[in-house]
């Protein structure tokens, strides 16, 4: 077994279930792109200078994330927020 594989299998956890690094410190987990944007909008809901109703509508909307790839090889990540959705009857 190589030295790299032993690092993967020897994960340690504290009593609360948090993953620890090789020195015993808690490994910090960062939110992904979608969670980061959602938290940013949530924080903006109370900011002055922004319409509180618009921020609330954004939070109530449908959030999605997708990966794109075009014929030239360009790839990207997209975060889409659909809000103020109205269905035609």
Residue pairs with C-beta under 8 A, 6 or more apart in sequence:
7 22
11 19
11 20
12 19
12 20
12 24
13 19
13 20
14 20
14 26
18 26
18 27
19 26
19 27
20 26
20 27
21 27
31 39
32 65
33 65
33 77
33 79
34 63
34 64
34 65
34 79
37 63
37 79
37 81
38 59
38 63
41 55
41 58
41 59
42 59
44 50
44 55
45 52
45 55
45 56
45 59
46 52
57 83
57 84
58 81
58 83
60 83
61 81
61 82
61 83
61 84
61 85
62 81
62 82
62 83
62 85
63 79
63 80
63 81
64 79
64 80
64 82
65 77
65 78
65 79
65 80
66 77
66 78
66 80
67 75
67 76
67 77
67 78
68 75
68 76
68 77
68 78
69 75
